[in-house]
């Protein structure tokens, strides 16, 4: 769902930047400084793990692939404000370092994945918890539905942006984006529910909006780093089939609108000089995870410092 440059018109690009910028600035200002300081290790390793997980494309029907978005998982563990910062950092690093999504289109990608994906998760989960929370599996159903909806709604928003830009008629591109990402959302829902069940069983404090003890913070860092390493090492096994947006663009005939990146740093998650093998992918993934971790840590540390002044 990472839109490249060339797919969107200038008015749509500017409008998306405005909406995303306002929402993300609010999320940063609205952070609880004390709680963010206590849960900073969890927020940092969550961002790194989501970055690594997004490298693992899985095959779906029709020779298409998808990958975990992670907006739902971040929202359900961290809350929507911190989840927005996590997703903003992940999507921003993907565009700036890996040319995964365009620089001009970054505002749209942030709006879809870091804003819409997060707040749809929050709204759907809260609604279904009120309706189904008294049942034994009510919370699990709410989590699954929220994760599925985060993918589906973000895909519909992407389709609308493409239609408004004249890339393809709305009657074609919006259903096409919704259809393929409805399938991807099923996997997103299953992974999200499974990950939350694992966290609750291993460390219940991770999914509660409360400060950590010093021992818990150390455990969170170690566990998060290990999970991220496993995901990065597994990245070379990812499917090479076109992702949902690329498949839709190819089928509807607007793939040629994609503009070439202005520069290449770590193109296609590889390191120049190491070729395109497994080692290159793993090293690129490690670099990206470290950059994401450092940026999230720095942003929240600066916010905590300002809150104390």
C-alpha positions as CSV (number, residue, x, y, z in Angstrom):
1,X,0.0,0.0,0.0
2,X,3.1,2.2,-0.3
3,X,2.1,4.7,-3.0
4,X,5.0,5.7,-5.3
5,X,5.4,9.2,-6.7
6,X,3.6,9.7,-9.9
7,X,0.3,8.0,-8.9
8,X,-1.2,11.0,-7.2
9,X,-2.0,14.5,-8.5
10,X,-0.5,17.6,-6.8
11,X,-3.8,18.7,-5.1
12,X,-4.2,15.3,-3.6
13,X,-0.6,15.2,-2.5
14,X,-0.9,18.5,-0.8
15,X,-4.2,17.7,0.9
16,X,-2.9,14.4,2.3
17,X,0.2,16.2,3.6
18,X,-1.9,18.8,5.4
19,X,-4.2,16.2,7.0
20,X,-1.4,13.9,8.0
21,X,0.8,16.7,9.3
22,X,-1.9,18.1,11.6
23,X,-2.8,14.7,13.0
24,X,0.8,13.6,13.6
25,X,1.7,16.9,15.2
26,X,-1.3,16.6,17.5
27,X,-0.3,13.0,18.4
28,X,3.2,14.1,19.4
29,X,1.9,17.0,21.5
30,X,-0.8,14.8,23.2
31,X,1.7,12.3,24.5
32,X,1.7,11.7,28.2
33,X,5.3,12.5,29.1
34,X,5.5,10.5,32.2
35,X,3.9,7.4,30.8
36,X,5.9,7.7,27.5
37,X,9.1,7.8,29.6
38,X,8.2,4.6,31.4
39,X,7.1,2.8,28.3
40,X,9.7,4.1,25.9
41,X,11.5,0.8,25.5
42,X,8.2,-0.9,24.5
43,X,7.4,1.8,22.0
44,X,10.9,1.7,20.5
45,X,11.1,-2.0,20.1
46,X,7.5,-2.2,18.8
47,X,8.5,0.2,16.0
48,X,11.6,-1.8,15.1
49,X,9.6,-5.1,15.1
50,X,6.9,-3.7,12.9
51,X,9.5,-2.4,10.5
52,X,11.0,-5.8,10.3
53,X,7.7,-7.6,10.0
54,X,6.7,-5.4,7.1
55,X,9.7,-6.9,5.2
56,X,8.0,-10.3,5.2
57,X,5.6,-10.4,2.3
58,X,3.3,-13.4,2.3
59,X,1.5,-14.8,-0.8
60,X,-2.2,-14.4,-1.3
61,X,-4.6,-15.3,-4.1
62,X,-3.9,-14.4,-7.7
63,X,-0.1,-14.2,-7.6
64,X,-0.2,-11.2,-5.2
65,X,1.5,-10.7,-1.9
66,X,0.8,-8.7,1.2
67,X,2.5,-7.9,4.5
68,X,1.6,-7.0,8.0
69,X,0.8,-3.3,8.4
70,X,1.1,-3.3,12.2
71,X,-1.1,-0.3,12.8
72,X,-3.7,-2.4,14.7
73,X,-1.1,-4.2,16.8
74,X,0.6,-0.9,17.7
75,X,-2.7,0.7,18.6
76,X,-4.0,-2.2,20.7
77,X,-0.7,-2.4,22.7
78,X,0.3,1.2,22.9
79,X,-2.8,3.3,22.3
80,X,-3.6,5.4,19.3
81,X,-1.2,8.4,20.0
82,X,1.9,6.3,20.4
83,X,0.8,4.0,17.6
84,X,0.7,7.0,15.3
85,X,4.3,8.0,16.1
86,X,5.4,4.4,15.6
87,X,3.7,4.1,12.2
88,X,4.9,7.5,11.2
89,X,8.5,6.6,11.9
90,X,8.2,3.2,10.1
91,X,6.6,4.6,7.0
92,X,8.9,7.6,6.9
93,X,12.1,5.5,7.2
94,X,10.8,3.2,4.5
95,X,10.4,6.1,2.1
96,X,13.6,8.0,3.0
97,X,16.0,5.1,3.3
98,X,14.5,2.3,1.2
99,X,12.6,4.2,-1.5
100,X,9.5,2.2,-0.5
101,X,6.8,4.7,-1.3
102,X,7.5,8.1,-2.8
103,X,8.7,11.2,-1.1
104,X,5.9,13.4,-2.4
105,X,3.4,10.6,-1.8
106,X,4.7,10.2,1.8
107,X,1.9,12.4,3.1
108,X,-0.7,10.1,1.6
109,X,1.1,7.0,2.9
110,X,1.2,8.5,6.4
111,X,-2.4,9.5,6.2
112,X,-3.5,6.0,5.2
113,X,-1.3,3.9,7.4
114,X,-0.3,6.1,10.4
115,X,-3.6,8.0,10.8
116,X,-6.5,6.1,9.2
117,X,-5.2,2.7,10.0
118,X,-4.6,3.6,13.7
119,X,-7.9,5.4,14.4
120,X,-10.1,2.9,12.6
121,X,-8.5,0.2,14.8
122,X,-9.2,2.2,17.9
123,X,-12.8,3.0,16.9
124,X,-13.7,-0.6,15.8
125,X,-12.1,-2.2,18.8
126,X,-13.9,0.0,21.3
127,X,-17.3,-0.4,19.6
128,X,-17.1,-4.2,19.4
129,X,-15.8,-4.4,23.0
130,X,-18.9,-2.6,24.1
131,X,-21.1,-4.9,22.1
132,X,-19.3,-8.2,22.6
133,X,-17.1,-7.7,25.7
134,X,-19.3,-9.7,28.0
135,X,-18.7,-12.9,25.8
136,X,-15.7,-15.1,26.3
137,X,-14.3,-14.5,22.8
138,X,-15.7,-11.0,22.4
139,X,-12.4,-9.2,22.9
140,X,-10.7,-11.5,20.4
141,X,-13.4,-10.8,17.8
142,X,-13.0,-7.1,18.4
143,X,-9.2,-7.3,17.9
144,X,-9.5,-9.3,14.7
145,X,-12.2,-7.1,13.3
146,X,-10.2,-3.9,14.2
147,X,-7.1,-5.3,12.5
148,X,-9.0,-6.3,9.4
149,X,-10.8,-3.0,9.2
150,X,-7.5,-1.1,9.6
151,X,-6.2,-2.7,6.3
152,X,-9.5,-2.5,4.5
153,X,-10.2,1.1,5.3
154,X,-6.7,2.3,4.5
155,X,-6.9,0.5,1.2
156,X,-10.2,2.2,0.4
157,X,-8.6,5.6,1.3
158,X,-5.7,4.8,-1.0
159,X,-8.2,3.9,-3.8
160,X,-10.1,7.1,-3.3
161,X,-6.8,9.1,-3.5
162,X,-5.9,7.3,-6.8
163,X,-9.4,8.0,-8.2
164,X,-9.3,11.7,-7.3
165,X,-5.8,11.9,-9.0
166,X,-7.2,10.4,-12.2
167,X,-5.1,7.3,-12.0
168,X,-8.2,5.1,-12.6
169,X,-12.0,5.5,-12.3
170,X,-13.3,5.3,-8.8
171,X,-15.7,2.4,-9.8
172,X,-12.7,0.3,-10.7
173,X,-9.8,1.3,-8.4
174,X,-11.7,1.5,-5.1
175,X,-13.3,-2.0,-5.4
176,X,-10.0,-3.4,-6.6
177,X,-8.0,-2.0,-3.7
178,X,-10.7,-3.1,-1.3
179,X,-11.0,-6.6,-2.7
180,X,-7.3,-7.5,-2.6
181,X,-6.7,-5.9,0.8
182,X,-9.8,-7.6,2.3
183,X,-7.8,-10.8,1.9
184,X,-4.6,-9.3,3.3
185,X,-6.7,-8.0,6.2
186,X,-7.6,-11.6,7.2
187,X,-4.0,-12.4,7.7
188,X,-3.4,-9.1,9.5
189,X,-6.3,-10.0,11.9
190,X,-4.9,-13.5,12.6
191,X,-1.4,-12.2,13.2
192,X,-2.6,-9.4,15.4
193,X,-4.8,-11.7,17.6
194,X,-2.0,-14.3,17.9
195,X,0.6,-11.6,18.8
196,X,-1.7,-10.1,21.5
197,X,-2.4,-13.6,22.9
198,X,1.4,-14.3,23.1
199,X,2.1,-10.9,24.8
200,X,-0.7,-11.5,27.4
201,X,0.6,-14.9,28.2
202,X,4.3,-13.9,28.3
203,X,4.1,-10.4,29.8
204,X,0.6,-9.2,30.7
205,X,2.0,-5.7,31.6
206,X,2.8,-5.1,28.0
207,X,-0.8,-4.7,27.0
208,X,-1.8,-2.5,30.0
209,X,-1.5,1.3,29.9
210,X,0.7,1.4,33.0
211,X,4.4,2.2,33.8
212,X,7.0,-0.5,33.8
213,X,9.4,-1.4,36.6
214,X,13.1,-1.3,35.8
215,X,13.2,-5.0,35.5
216,X,10.3,-5.1,33.1
217,X,11.9,-2.4,30.9
218,X,15.0,-4.5,30.6
219,X,13.0,-7.6,29.7
220,X,11.0,-5.7,27.1
221,X,14.2,-4.4,25.4
222,X,15.7,-7.9,25.3
223,X,12.6,-9.6,24.1
224,X,11.8,-6.9,21.5
225,X,15.3,-7.0,20.1
226,X,15.3,-10.8,19.8
227,X,11.9,-10.8,18.0
228,X,13.2,-8.1,15.6
229,X,16.3,-10.1,14.9
230,X,14.3,-13.2,14.1
231,X,12.0,-11.2,11.7
232,X,15.0,-9.6,10.0
233,X,16.8,-12.9,9.5
234,X,13.6,-14.4,8.0
235,X,13.1,-11.4,5.6
236,X,14.9,-13.1,2.7
237,X,12.1,-15.7,2.7
238,X,9.5,-13.1,1.8
239,X,7.4,-13.6,-1.3
240,X,8.6,-11.7,-4.4
241,X,5.1,-11.5,-5.9
242,X,3.7,-8.0,-6.5
243,X,2.0,-6.4,-3.5
244,X,-1.7,-5.4,-3.5
245,X,-1.3,-1.9,-4.9
246,X,1.2,-2.9,-7.5
247,X,-1.1,-5.7,-8.7
248,X,-4.1,-3.3,-8.9
249,X,-1.9,-0.7,-10.8
250,X,-0.8,-3.4,-13.3
251,X,-4.3,-4.8,-13.8
252,X,-5.9,-1.3,-14.2
253,X,-3.1,0.0,-16.4
254,X,-1.6,2.9,-14.4
255,X,1.6,1.2,-13.2
256,X,3.6,3.2,-15.8
257,X,2.7,6.4,-14.0
258,X,5.1,5.5,-11.2
259,X,8.1,7.9,-11.1
260,X,11.6,6.7,-10.4
261,X,13.0,7.7,-7.0
262,X,15.2,10.8,-6.9
263,X,17.9,8.8,-5.2
264,X,18.8,5.3,-4.0
265,X,20.2,4.5,-0.5
266,X,19.1,1.0,0.3
267,X,16.9,0.2,-2.7
268,X,14.5,-2.8,-2.4
269,X,15.9,-3.5,1.1
270,X,19.4,-4.3,-0.1
271,X,22.8,-2.8,0.6
272,X,24.8,-1.5,-2.4
273,X,28.0,-3.5,-2.7
274,X,26.5,-6.6,-1.1
275,X,24.4,-7.6,-4.1
276,X,20.8,-8.8,-3.8
277,X,21.2,-11.9,-1.7
278,X,20.0,-12.9,1.7
279,X,23.0,-11.2,3.5
280,X,22.2,-7.9,1.8
281,X,18.6,-8.0,2.8
282,X,19.4,-8.9,6.4
283,X,21.9,-6.1,6.8
284,X,19.5,-3.6,5.2
285,X,16.8,-4.8,7.6
286,X,19.1,-4.4,10.6
287,X,20.0,-0.9,9.5
288,X,16.4,0.1,9.1
289,X,15.3,-1.4,12.4
290,X,18.1,0.5,14.2
291,X,17.2,3.8,12.5
292,X,13.5,3.3,13.4
293,X,14.4,2.5,17.0
294,X,16.7,5.5,17.3
295,X,14.2,7.9,15.8
296,X,11.3,6.8,18.0
297,X,13.5,7.0,21.0
298,X,14.7,10.4,20.1
299,X,11.2,11.8,19.4
300,X,9.7,10.6,22.6
301,X,12.8,11.5,24.7
302,X,12.5,15.1,23.4
303,X,8.8,15.1,24.1
304,X,9.4,13.9,27.7
305,X,12.1,16.5,28.2
306,X,9.8,19.3,27.0
307,X,7.0,18.0,29.3
308,X,9.3,18.3,32.3
309,X,10.5,21.9,31.6
